[in-house]
Amino acid sequence: MFVITAIVAAIFLVAFNKQQENKTSNNLYANDVQQLYLLTAAEYKINALEHQEQLNTASNVSMAGMPNISQELNLLTTAFEKNDISLHELNSRLDYLLNTFDINNNIIIQPYQVI
């Protein structure tokens, strides 16, 4: 009787352990996907800001009192590369710059649009 109970308990523990490992691996996968999404979003935001800077340079638009886009981007990317700021902080600061320069979200969404 004890041997049968021990075998059933061992099978139950092995099944439970596999279930817990699957939960852990799924959670790690979800974290990787979130980091990849944030990194991709930051890339599109940087491209939109660089595009806006090129437009301002081409049309000789001077924005008095506004921060320099290239200088701000250099500061942010350098801080991110040195791990001084997190990916979430980088994205929030890029959002602030997009709002400051009143850059429309259509520029960021454009690569996803089907022609």
C-alpha distances in whole Angstrom, upper triangle without the diagonal:
4,5,5,6,9,10,11,12,14,16,17,18,20,21,22,24,26,27,29,30,32,33,35,37,38,39,41,42,44,45,47,48,50,52,53,54,56,57,59,60,62,63,65,66,68,69,71,72,74,75,77,78,80,81,83,84,86,87,88,87,87,84,86,83,80,78,79,76,76,76,73,71,72,70,67,66,67,65,62,62,62,59,62,60,57,57,57,60,62,61,62,66,66,66,68,71,71,71,74,76,75,74,72,69,70,71,67,66,68,66,64,66,67,70
4,5,5,6,9,10,10,12,14,15,16,18,20,21,22,24,26,26,28,30,31,33,34,36,37,39,40,42,43,45,47,48,49,51,52,54,55,57,58,60,61,63,64,66,67,69,70,72,73,75,76,78,79,81,82,84,85,86,85,85,82,84,81,78,76,76,74,73,73,71,68,69,68,65,64,64,62,59,60,60,57,59,58,55,55,55,58,59,59,60,63,64,64,66,69,69,69,72,74,73,72,71,67,69,69,65,64,67,65,62,65,66,69
4,5,5,6,9,10,10,12,14,15,16,18,20,21,23,24,26,27,29,30,32,33,35,36,38,39,41,42,44,45,47,48,50,51,53,54,56,57,59,60,62,63,65,66,68,69,71,72,74,75,77,78,80,81,83,84,85,84,84,81,83,81,78,75,75,73,72,72,70,67,68,67,64,63,63,61,58,58,58,56,58,57,54,54,54,57,59,58,60,63,63,63,66,68,68,69,72,73,73,71,70,66,68,68,64,63,66,63,61,64,64,68
4,5,5,6,9,10,11,12,14,15,17,18,20,21,23,24,26,27,29,31,32,33,35,37,38,39,41,43,44,46,47,48,50,52,53,54,56,58,59,60,62,64,65,66,68,69,71,72,74,75,77,78,80,81,83,84,82,83,80,82,80,77,74,75,72,71,72,69,67,67,66,63,62,63,61,58,58,58,55,58,57,53,53,53,56,58,57,59,62,62,62,65,67,66,67,70,72,71,69,68,65,66,66,63,61,64,61,59,62,62,65
4,5,5,6,9,10,10,12,14,15,16,18,20,21,22,24,26,27,29,30,32,33,35,36,38,39,41,42,44,45,47,48,50,51,53,54,56,57,59,60,62,63,65,66,68,69,71,72,74,75,77,78,80,81,82,80,81,78,80,77,74,72,72,70,70,70,67,65,65,64,61,60,61,59,56,56,56,53,55,54,51,51,51,54,56,55,56,59,60,60,62,65,64,65,68,70,69,67,66,63,64,65,61,60,62,60,58,60,61,64
4,6,5,6,9,10,10,12,14,15,16,18,20,21,22,24,26,27,29,30,32,33,35,36,38,39,41,42,44,45,47,48,49,51,53,54,56,57,59,60,62,63,65,66,67,69,70,72,74,75,76,78,80,81,79,79,77,78,76,73,70,71,68,68,68,65,63,63,62,59,58,59,57,54,54,54,51,53,52,49,49,49,52,54,53,55,58,58,58,61,63,63,64,67,68,68,66,65,62,63,63,60,59,61,59,57,60,60,64
4,5,5,6,9,10,11,12,14,15,17,18,20,21,23,25,26,27,29,31,32,33,35,37,38,39,41,43,44,45,47,48,50,51,53,54,56,57,59,60,62,63,65,66,68,69,71,72,74,75,77,78,80,78,78,76,78,75,72,70,70,67,67,67,64,62,63,62,58,57,58,56,53,53,53,51,53,52,49,48,49,52,53,53,54,57,58,58,60,63,62,63,66,68,67,65,64,60,62,62,58,57,60,57,55,58,58,61
4,5,5,6,9,10,11,12,14,16,17,18,20,21,23,25,26,27,29,31,32,33,35,37,38,39,41,42,44,46,47,48,50,52,53,54,56,58,59,60,62,63,65,66,68,69,71,72,74,75,77,78,76,77,74,76,74,70,68,69,66,66,66,63,61,62,61,57,56,57,55,52,53,53,50,52,51,48,47,47,50,52,51,53,56,56,56,59,61,60,61,64,66,65,63,62,58,60,60,57,55,58,55,53,56,56,60
4,5,5,6,9,10,10,12,14,15,16,18,20,21,23,24,26,27,29,30,32,33,35,36,38,39,41,42,44,45,47,48,50,51,53,54,56,57,59,60,62,63,65,66,68,69,71,72,74,75,76,74,75,72,74,71,68,66,66,64,63,64,61,59,59,58,55,54,55,53,50,50,50,47,50,48,45,45,45,48,50,49,50,53,54,54,56,59,58,59,62,64,63,61,60,57,58,59,55,54,57,54,52,55,56,59
4,5,5,6,9,10,10,12,14,15,16,18,20,21,23,24,26,27,29,30,32,33,35,36,38,39,41,42,44,45,47,48,50,51,53,54,56,57,59,60,62,63,65,66,68,69,71,72,74,75,73,73,71,73,70,67,65,65,62,62,62,59,57,58,57,54,52,53,51,48,48,49,46,48,47,44,44,44,47,48,48,49,52,53,53,56,58,57,59,61,63,62,61,60,56,57,58,54,53,55,53,51,54,54,58
4,5,5,6,9,10,11,12,14,16,17,19,20,21,23,25,26,27,29,31,32,33,35,37,38,39,41,42,44,45,47,48,50,51,53,54,56,57,59,60,62,63,65,66,68,69,71,72,74,72,72,70,72,70,66,64,64,61,61,61,59,56,57,56,53,52,53,51,48,48,48,46,48,47,43,43,43,46,48,47,49,52,52,52,55,57,56,57,60,62,61,59,58,54,55,56,52,51,53,51,49,51,52,55
4,6,5,6,9,10,11,12,14,16,17,19,20,21,23,25,26,27,29,31,32,33,35,36,38,39,41,42,44,45,47,48,50,51,53,54,56,57,59,60,62,63,65,66,68,69,71,72,70,70,68,70,67,64,62,63,60,60,60,57,55,56,55,51,50,51,50,46,47,47,44,46,45,42,41,41,44,46,45,46,50,50,50,52,55,54,55,58,60,59,57,56,52,54,54,51,49,52,50,47,50,51,54
4,5,5,6,9,10,10,12,14,15,17,18,20,21,23,24,26,27,29,30,32,33,35,36,38,39,41,42,44,45,47,48,50,51,53,54,56,57,59,60,62,63,65,66,68,69,70,69,69,66,68,66,62,60,60,58,57,58,55,53,53,52,49,48,49,47,44,44,44,41,44,42,39,39,39,42,44,43,45,48,48,48,51,53,53,54,56,58,57,56,55,51,53,53,49,48,51,49,47,50,50,54
4,5,5,6,9,10,11,12,14,15,17,18,20,21,23,25,26,27,29,31,32,33,35,37,38,39,41,42,44,45,47,48,50,51,53,54,56,57,59,60,62,63,65,66,68,69,67,68,65,67,65,62,59,59,57,56,56,54,51,52,51,48,47,48,46,43,43,43,40,43,42,39,38,38,42,43,42,44,47,47,47,50,52,52,53,56,57,57,55,54,50,52,52,48,47,49,47,45,48,48,52
4,5,5,6,9,10,11,13,15,16,17,19,20,21,23,25,26,27,29,31,32,33,35,37,38,39,41,42,44,45,47,48,50,51,53,54,56,57,59,60,62,63,65,66,67,66,66,64,66,64,60,58,58,55,55,56,53,51,51,51,47,46,47,46,42,43,43,40,43,41,38,37,37,41,42,41,43,46,46,46,49,51,50,51,54,56,55,53,52,48,49,50,46,45,47,45,43,45,46,49
4,5,5,6,9,10,11,13,14,15,17,19,20,21,23,25,26,27,29,31,32,33,35,36,38,39,41,42,44,46,47,48,50,51,53,54,56,57,59,60,62,63,65,66,64,64,62,64,61,58,56,56,54,54,54,51,49,50,49,45,44,46,44,40,41,41,38,41,39,36,35,35,38,40,39,40,44,44,44,46,49,48,49,52,54,53,51,50,47,48,49,45,44,46,44,42,45,46,49
4,5,5,6,9,10,11,12,14,16,17,19,20,21,23,25,26,27,29,31,32,33,35,36,38,39,41,42,44,45,47,48,50,51,53,54,56,57,59,60,62,63,64,63,63,61,62,60,57,55,55,52,52,52,49,47,47,47,43,42,43,41,38,38,39,36,38,37,34,33,33,37,38,38,39,42,43,43,45,47,47,48,51,52,52,50,49,46,47,48,44,43,46,43,41,44,45,49
4,5,5,6,9,10,11,12,14,15,16,18,20,21,23,25,26,27,29,31,32,33,35,36,38,39,41,42,44,45,47,48,49,51,53,54,56,57,59,60,62,63,61,62,60,61,59,56,54,54,51,50,51,48,46,46,46,42,41,42,41,37,38,38,35,38,37,33,32,33,36,37,37,38,41,41,42,44,46,46,47,50,51,51,49,48,44,45,46,42,41,43,41,39,42,42,46
4,5,5,6,9,10,11,13,15,15,17,19,20,21,23,25,26,27,29,31,32,33,35,36,38,39,41,42,44,45,47,48,50,51,53,54,56,57,59,60,61,60,60,58,60,57,54,52,52,49,49,50,47,45,46,45,41,40,42,40,37,37,38,35,37,36,32,31,31,35,36,35,36,40,40,40,42,44,44,45,48,49,49,47,46,42,43,44,40,39,41,39,37,40,41,44
4,5,5,6,9,10,11,13,14,15,17,19,20,21,23,25,26,27,29,31,32,33,35,37,38,39,41,42,44,45,47,48,50,51,53,54,56,57,59,60,58,58,56,58,55,52,50,50,47,47,48,45,42,43,42,39,38,39,37,34,35,35,32,34,33,29,29,29,32,34,33,34,37,38,38,40,43,42,43,46,48,47,45,45,41,43,43,39,38,41,39,37,40,41,45
4,5,5,6,9,10,11,12,14,16,17,19,20,21,23,24,26,27,29,30,32,33,35,36,38,39,41,42,44,45,47,48,50,51,53,54,56,57,58,57,57,55,57,54,51,49,49,46,46,46,43,41,42,41,38,36,37,36,32,33,33,30,33,32,28,27,28,31,32,32,34,37,37,37,40,42,41,43,45,47,46,44,44,40,42,42,38,37,40,37,35,39,40,43
4,5,5,6,9,10,10,12,14,15,16,18,20,21,22,24,26,27,29,30,32,33,35,36,38,39,41,42,43,45,47,48,49,51,53,54,56,57,55,56,53,55,53,50,48,48,45,45,45,42,40,41,40,37,36,37,36,32,33,34,31,33,32,28,27,27,31,32,31,33,36,36,36,38,40,40,41,44,45,45,42,41,38,39,39,36,35,37,35,33,36,36,40
4,6,5,6,9,10,11,12,14,15,17,19,20,21,23,25,26,27,29,30,32,33,35,36,38,39,41,42,44,45,47,48,50,51,53,54,55,53,54,51,53,51,48,46,46,43,43,44,41,38,39,39,35,34,36,34,31,31,32,29,31,30,26,25,25,28,29,28,30,33,33,33,36,38,38,39,42,43,42,41,40,36,37,38,34,33,36,34,32,35,36,40
4,5,5,6,9,10,11,13,14,16,17,19,20,21,23,25,26,27,29,31,32,33,35,36,38,39,41,42,44,45,47,48,50,51,53,54,52,52,50,52,49,46,44,44,41,41,41,38,36,37,36,33,32,33,31,28,29,29,26,29,27,23,23,23,26,27,27,29,32,32,32,35,37,36,38,40,42,42,40,39,36,37,37,34,33,36,34,32,35,36,40
4,5,5,6,9,10,11,12,14,15,17,18,20,21,23,24,26,27,29,30,32,33,35,36,38,39,41,42,44,45,47,48,49,51,52,51,51,49,51,49,46,43,43,40,40,40,38,35,36,35,32,31,32,31,27,27,29,26,28,27,23,22,23,26,27,26,28,31,31,31,34,36,36,37,40,41,41,39,38,34,36,36,32,31,34,31,30,33,34,38
4,5,5,6,9,10,11,12,14,15,16,19,20,21,23,24,26,27,29,30,32,33,35,36,37,39,41,42,44,45,47,48,50,51,49,50,48,49,48,44,42,42,39,39,40,37,34,35,35,32,30,32,31,27,28,29,26,29,27,23,21,22,25,26,25,27,30,30,30,33,34,34,35,38,39,38,36,35,32,33,33,30,29,31,29,27,30,31,35
4,5,5,6,9,10,11,12,14,15,17,18,20,21,23,24,26,27,29,30,32,33,35,36,38,39,41,42,44,45,47,48,49,47,48,45,47,45,42,40,40,37,37,37,34,32,33,33,29,28,30,28,25,26,27,24,26,24,20,19,19,22,23,22,24,27,27,27,30,32,32,33,36,37,37,35,34,31,32,32,29,28,31,29,27,30,32,36
4,5,5,6,9,10,11,12,14,16,17,18,20,21,23,25,26,27,29,30,32,33,35,36,38,39,41,42,44,45,47,48,46,46,44,46,44,41,38,38,35,35,35,33,30,31,31,27,26,27,26,22,23,24,21,24,22,18,17,18,21,22,21,23,26,26,27,30,31,31,33,35,36,36,34,34,30,32,32,28,28,30,28,27,30,32,35
4,5,5,6,9,10,11,12,14,15,16,18,20,21,23,24,26,27,29,30,32,33,35,36,38,39,41,42,43,45,46,45,45,43,45,44,40,38,38,35,34,35,32,30,31,31,27,26,28,26,23,23,25,22,25,23,19,17,18,22,22,21,23,26,26,26,29,31,30,32,34,35,35,33,32,28,30,29,26,25,28,25,24,27,28,32
4,5,5,6,9,10,11,12,14,15,16,18,20,21,23,24,26,27,29,30,32,33,35,36,38,39,41,42,44,45,43,43,41,43,41,38,36,36,33,33,34,31,28,30,30,26,25,27,26,22,23,25,22,24,22,18,16,16,20,20,19,21,24,24,23,27,28,27,29,32,33,32,30,29,26,27,27,24,23,26,24,22,25,27,31
4,5,5,6,9,10,11,12,14,15,17,18,20,21,23,24,26,27,29,30,32,33,35,36,38,39,41,42,43,41,42,39,41,39,36,34,34,31,31,31,28,26,27,27,23,22,24,22,19,20,21,18,21,18,14,13,13,17,17,16,18,21,21,22,24,26,26,28,30,31,31,29,29,25,27,27,23,23,26,24,23,26,28,32
4,5,5,6,9,10,11,12,14,15,17,18,20,21,23,24,26,27,29,30,32,33,35,36,37,39,41,42,40,41,39,41,39,36,33,33,30,29,30,27,25,26,26,22,21,23,21,18,18,20,18,20,18,15,13,14,17,17,16,19,22,21,22,25,26,26,28,30,31,31,29,28,25,27,26,22,22,25,22,21,25,27,30
4,5,5,6,9,10,10,12,14,15,17,18,20,21,23,24,26,27,29,30,32,33,35,36,37,39,40,39,39,38,40,38,35,33,32,29,29,30,27,24,26,26,23,21,24,23,19,20,22,20,22,20,16,13,14,18,17,16,18,21,20,20,24,25,24,26,29,29,29,27,26,22,24,23,19,19,22,19,18,22,23,27
4,5,5,6,9,10,10,12,14,15,16,18,20,21,23,24,26,27,29,30,32,33,35,36,38,39,37,37,35,37,35,32,30,30,27,27,28,25,22,24,24,20,19,22,21,17,19,21,18,20,17,13,11,11,14,14,13,15,18,17,17,21,22,21,23,26,27,26,24,24,20,22,22,18,18,21,19,18,22,24,27
4,5,5,6,9,10,11,12,14,15,16,18,20,21,22,24,26,27,29,30,32,33,35,36,37,36,36,34,36,34,30,28,28,25,25,25,23,20,21,21,17,16,19,17,14,15,17,15,17,14,11,8,9,13,12,11,14,16,16,17,20,21,21,23,25,26,26,24,24,21,23,22,18,19,21,20,19,23,25,28
4,5,5,6,9,10,11,12,14,15,17,18,20,21,23,24,26,27,29,30,32,33,35,36,35,35,33,36,34,31,28,28,24,24,25,23,20,21,22,18,16,19,19,15,16,19,17,19,17,13,10,12,15,14,12,16,18,16,17,21,21,21,23,25,26,26,23,23,20,21,20,16,17,19,17,16,20,22,25
4,5,5,6,9,10,11,12,14,15,17,18,20,21,23,24,26,27,29,30,32,33,34,33,34,32,34,33,29,27,27,23,23,25,22,19,21,22,18,17,20,20,16,18,20,18,20,17,14,10,11,14,13,11,14,16,15,15,18,19,18,20,23,23,23,20,20,17,18,17,14,14,16,15,14,17,20,23
4,5,5,6,9,10,10,12,14,15,16,18,20,21,23,24,26,27,29,30,32,33,31,31,29,31,30,26,24,24,21,21,22,19,16,19,19,15,14,17,16,13,15,18,15,17,14,11,7,7,10,9,7,10,13,11,12,15,16,16,18,20,21,21,19,19,16,18,17,13,14,17,16,16,19,22,25
4,5,5,6,9,10,11,12,14,15,17,18,20,21,23,24,26,27,29,30,31,30,30,29,31,29,26,23,23,19,19,20,18,15,16,17,13,12,15,15,11,12,15,14,16,13,11,7,9,11,9,8,12,13,12,13,16,17,16,19,21,21,22,19,20,17,19,17,14,15,17,15,16,20,22,25
4,5,5,6,9,10,11,12,14,15,17,19,20,21,23,24,26,27,29,30,29,30,28,31,30,26,24,23,19,19,21,19,16,18,19,16,14,17,18,14,15,19,18,19,17,14,11,12,14,12,10,14,15,13,14,17,17,16,19,21,21,21,18,18,15,16,14,11,12,14,12,12,16,19,21
4,5,5,6,9,10,11,12,14,15,17,18,20,21,23,24,26,27,28,27,27,26,28,27,23,22,21,18,18,20,17,15,17,18,15,14,17,17,14,16,19,18,19,16,14,10,11,13,10,8,11,12,10,10,14,14,12,15,18,18,17,15,15,12,13,12,8,10,13,12,12,15,18,21
4,5,5,6,9,10,11,12,14,15,16,18,20,21,22,24,26,27,25,25,24,26,25,21,19,18,15,15,16,14,11,13,14,11,10,14,14,11,13,16,15,16,13,12,8,9,10,7,6,9,10,7,9,12,12,11,14,16,16,17,14,15,13,15,13,10,13,15,14,15,18,21,24
4,5,5,6,9,10,11,12,14,15,17,18,20,21,22,24,25,24,25,24,27,26,22,20,18,15,14,16,15,11,13,15,12,10,14,15,12,14,17,17,18,16,14,11,13,14,10,9,13,13,10,12,15,14,13,16,18,17,18,15,16,14,15,12,9,12,13,12,14,17,20,22
4,5,5,6,9,10,10,12,14,15,16,18,20,21,23,24,23,24,23,26,25,21,20,19,15,15,18,16,13,15,17,14,13,17,18,16,17,21,20,21,18,17,14,15,16,12,10,13,14,10,11,14,13,11,15,17,15,15,12,12,10,11,9,6,8,10,9,11,14,17,19
4,5,5,6,9,10,11,12,14,15,17,18,20,21,22,21,21,20,22,22,18,16,16,12,13,15,13,10,14,15,12,12,16,16,15,17,20,19,19,17,16,13,13,13,10,8,10,10,7,8,11,9,8,11,13,12,12,10,11,9,11,9,6,10,12,12,14,16,20,21
4,5,5,6,9,10,11,12,14,15,16,18,20,21,19,20,19,21,21,17,15,13,10,10,12,10,7,10,12,10,9,13,14,13,14,18,18,18,16,16,13,14,14,10,10,12,11,7,10,12,10,9,13,14,13,14,11,13,12,14,11,9,13,14,14,16,18,22,23
4,5,5,6,9,10,10,12,14,15,16,18,20,19,20,19,22,22,19,17,15,11,11,14,13,10,13,15,14,13,16,18,16,17,21,21,22,20,19,16,18,18,14,13,15,14,11,13,15,12,11,15,16,14,15,11,13,12,12,9,8,11,11,11,14,16,19,20
4,5,5,6,9,10,11,12,14,15,17,18,17,18,17,20,20,17,16,14,11,12,15,14,11,15,17,15,15,18,19,18,20,23,23,23,21,20,18,18,18,15,13,15,14,10,11,13,10,8,12,13,11,11,8,9,9,9,6,6,10,10,11,14,15,19,19
4,5,5,6,9,10,10,12,14,15,16,15,15,14,17,17,13,12,11,7,8,11,10,8,12,14,12,13,16,17,17,19,21,22,21,19,20,17,18,17,14,13,14,12,9,10,11,8,7,11,11,8,10,8,10,11,12,9,10,13,14,15,17,19,22,23
4,5,5,6,9,10,10,12,14,15,14,15,15,18,19,15,13,11,7,7,11,11,9,11,14,13,13,16,18,17,18,21,22,22,21,21,19,20,19,16,15,17,15,12,14,15,11,11,14,14,11,13,11,13,14,15,11,12,15,15,15,18,20,23,23
4,5,5,6,9,10,11,12,14,13,15,15,19,20,16,16,13,10,11,14,14,12,15,18,17,16,20,21,21,22,25,26,26,24,24,22,22,22,18,17,19,17,14,15,16,13,11,15,15,12,13,10,12,13,12,9,10,14,12,13,17,18,20,21
4,5,5,6,9,10,11,12,11,12,12,15,16,13,13,11,9,10,14,13,12,15,17,17,17,20,22,22,23,26,27,26,24,25,22,23,22,18,17,18,16,13,14,14,11,10,12,12,8,10,7,10,12,12,9,11,15,14,16,19,19,23,23
4,5,5,6,9,10,10,9,11,11,14,15,12,11,9,6,7,11,11,11,13,16,16,16,19,21,21,22,25,26,25,24,25,23,23,22,19,18,19,17,14,16,16,12,11,14,13,10,12,11,14,16,16,13,14,18,17,19,22,23,26,26
4,5,5,6,9,10,10,12,13,17,18,15,15,12,10,10,14,15,14,15,18,19,18,21,23,23,24,27,28,28,26,27,25,26,25,22,21,22,20,17,19,19,15,15,17,16,13,15,13,15,17,17,13,15,18,17,18,22,22,25,24
4,5,5,6,8,8,11,12,16,18,15,16,13,12,13,16,17,16,18,21,21,21,24,26,26,27,30,31,30,29,29,27,28,26,23,22,23,21,18,19,19,16,14,17,16,12,13,11,13,16,15,12,15,18,17,18,22,22,24,23
4,6,5,6,5,7,9,12,15,12,13,11,10,12,14,15,15,18,20,20,21,23,25,26,27,29,30,30,28,29,27,28,26,23,23,23,21,18,19,18,15,14,16,14,11,13,12,15,17,18,15,17,20,19,21,24,25,27,27
4,6,5,6,8,11,14,16,14,14,11,11,11,14,16,16,17,20,21,21,23,25,26,27,29,31,30,29,30,29,29,28,25,24,25,22,20,21,21,17,17,19,17,14,16,15,18,20,20,17,20,23,22,23,26,27,29,28
4,6,8,11,13,17,19,17,18,15,14,15,18,19,19,20,23,24,24,26,28,29,30,32,34,33,32,33,31,32,30,27,27,28,25,22,24,23,20,19,21,20,16,18,16,18,21,20,17,20,23,21,23,26,26,28,27
4,5,9,12,15,18,16,17,16,15,16,19,20,21,22,25,25,26,28,30,31,32,34,36,35,33,34,33,33,31,28,28,28,26,23,24,23,20,19,20,19,15,17,16,18,21,20,18,21,24,22,24,27,27,29,28
4,6,10,12,16,14,16,14,14,15,17,19,20,21,23,25,26,27,29,30,31,33,35,34,33,34,33,33,31,28,28,28,25,23,24,23,20,19,21,19,15,17,17,20,23,23,20,23,26,25,27,30,30,32,31
4,6,9,13,11,13,12,13,15,17,18,19,21,22,23,25,26,28,29,31,33,34,32,31,32,31,31,29,26,26,26,23,21,22,20,17,17,18,15,12,14,15,17,21,21,19,21,24,24,26,29,29,31,31
4,6,9,9,11,10,12,14,15,16,18,20,21,22,24,25,27,28,30,31,33,31,30,31,30,30,28,26,26,25,22,21,21,20,16,17,17,14,12,15,16,19,22,23,21,23,26,26,28,31,31,34,34
4,6,6,8,9,11,13,14,14,17,19,19,20,22,24,25,26,28,30,31,29,27,29,28,28,25,23,23,22,19,18,19,16,14,14,14,11,9,12,14,17,20,22,20,22,25,25,27,30,30,34,34
4,5,8,10,12,15,15,15,18,20,20,21,24,25,26,27,29,30,31,29,28,30,30,29,26,25,25,23,20,20,20,18,15,17,16,13,12,15,17,20,23,25,23,25,28,29,31,33,34,37,37
4,7,9,12,15,14,14,17,19,18,19,22,23,23,25,28,28,29,27,25,28,27,27,24,22,23,21,18,18,19,15,13,16,15,11,11,14,17,20,23,25,24,25,28,29,31,33,34,38,38
4,7,9,12,11,11,14,16,16,16,19,21,21,22,25,26,26,24,23,25,24,24,21,19,19,18,15,15,15,12,10,12,12,8,8,11,13,17,20,22,20,21,25,25,27,30,31,34,35
4,6,9,8,7,10,12,12,13,16,17,17,19,21,22,23,21,20,22,21,21,18,17,17,16,13,13,14,12,9,12,12,9,9,13,14,18,20,22,20,20,24,25,27,29,30,34,35
4,6,5,6,9,10,11,12,14,16,17,18,20,21,23,21,20,22,22,22,19,17,18,18,14,13,15,13,10,12,14,11,10,14,14,18,20,22,19,20,24,24,25,28,29,33,33
4,5,5,6,9,10,11,12,14,15,16,18,20,21,20,18,20,19,20,17,14,15,15,12,10,13,12,8,10,12,10,9,12,12,15,17,19,16,16,20,21,22,24,26,29,30
4,5,5,6,9,10,10,12,14,15,16,18,20,19,18,20,19,20,18,15,16,17,14,12,15,15,11,13,16,14,13,16,15,18,19,21,18,18,21,22,22,25,27,30,31
4,5,5,6,9,10,11,12,14,15,17,18,17,17,19,19,20,17,15,17,17,13,13,16,15,12,14,17,14,14,18,17,21,22,24,21,20,24,25,25,28,30,33,34
4,5,5,6,9,10,11,12,14,15,16,15,14,16,16,17,14,11,13,13,10,9,12,11,8,12,14,12,12,15,15,19,19,22,19,18,22,23,24,26,28,32,33
4,5,5,6,8,10,10,12,14,15,14,13,15,14,15,13,10,12,13,10,8,12,12,9,11,14,13,13,16,15,18,18,20,17,16,20,21,21,23,26,29,30
4,6,5,6,8,10,10,12,14,13,13,15,15,17,15,12,14,16,12,12,15,15,13,15,18,17,16,20,19,22,22,24,21,19,23,24,24,26,29,32,33
4,6,5,6,9,10,11,12,11,11,14,14,16,13,10,13,14,11,11,15,14,12,15,18,16,17,20,20,23,23,25,22,21,25,26,26,28,31,34,35
4,5,5,6,9,10,10,9,8,10,10,12,10,7,10,11,8,8,12,12,11,13,16,15,16,19,18,21,20,23,20,18,22,24,23,25,28,31,33
4,5,5,6,9,10,10,9,11,10,13,11,8,11,13,11,10,14,15,13,15,18,18,18,21,19,22,21,23,20,18,22,23,22,24,27,30,32
4,5,5,6,9,9,9,12,12,15,13,11,14,16,13,13,17,17,16,19,21,21,21,24,23,25,25,27,24,22,25,27,26,28,31,34,35
4,6,5,6,5,6,9,10,13,10,9,13,14,12,13,16,16,16,18,21,20,21,24,23,25,25,27,25,23,26,28,27,29,32,35,37
4,5,5,6,5,7,7,10,9,7,10,12,11,12,15,16,16,18,20,20,21,24,22,24,23,26,23,21,24,25,24,26,29,32,34
4,5,8,8,10,10,14,13,11,14,16,15,15,18,19,19,21,23,23,24,26,25,27,26,28,25,23,25,27,25,27,30,33,35
4,5,8,10,12,15,13,12,16,17,16,17,20,21,20,23,25,25,26,28,27,30,28,31,28,26,29,30,29,30,34,37,39
4,5,7,9,12,11,10,14,15,15,16,19,20,20,22,24,25,26,28,27,29,27,30,28,25,28,30,28,30,33,36,38
4,7,10,12,10,10,14,14,13,15,18,18,18,21,23,23,24,27,26,28,27,30,28,26,28,31,30,31,34,37,40
4,7,8,6,7,10,11,10,12,15,15,16,18,20,20,22,24,23,25,24,27,25,23,25,28,27,28,31,34,37
4,5,5,6,9,10,11,12,14,15,17,18,20,21,23,24,23,25,23,26,24,21,23,26,25,26,29,32,35
4,5,5,6,9,10,11,12,14,15,16,18,20,21,22,21,22,20,23,21,18,20,23,22,22,25,29,31
4,5,5,6,9,10,11,12,14,15,17,18,20,21,20,21,19,22,21,18,19,23,22,22,25,29,31
4,5,5,6,9,10,11,12,14,15,16,18,20,19,21,19,22,21,19,21,24,24,24,27,31,33
4,6,5,6,9,10,11,12,14,15,17,18,17,19,17,20,19,16,19,21,21,22,25,28,31
4,5,5,6,9,10,10,12,14,15,16,15,16,14,17,16,13,16,18,18,19,22,25,28
4,5,5,6,9,10,11,12,14,15,15,16,15,18,17,15,17,20,21,21,24,28,30
4,5,5,6,9,10,10,12,14,14,16,15,19,18,16,19,21,22,23,25,29,31
4,5,5,6,9,10,11,12,11,13,12,16,14,12,15,18,18,20,22,26,27
4,5,5,6,8,10,10,10,11,10,14,13,11,14,17,18,19,21,25,27
4,5,5,6,9,10,10,13,13,16,16,14,17,20,21,22,24,28,30
4,5,5,6,8,9,12,12,16,14,13,17,19,20,22,23,27,29
4,5,5,6,5,8,9,12,11,10,13,15,17,19,20,24,25
4,5,5,6,8,10,13,13,13,15,18,20,21,22,26,27
4,5,8,11,13,16,15,15,18,20,22,24,25,29,30
4,6,9,12,14,13,14,17,18,20,22,23,27,27
4,6,9,12,11,13,15,16,19,21,21,25,25
4,7,9,8,9,12,13,16,17,18,21,22
4,5,6,8,9,11,14,15,15,18,19
4,5,5,6,9,11,12,12,16,18
4,5,5,6,9,10,10,13,14
4,6,5,8,10,10,14,15
4,6,7,9,10,14,15
4,6,6,7,11,13
4,5,5,9,10
4,6,8,10
4,6,9
4,6
4
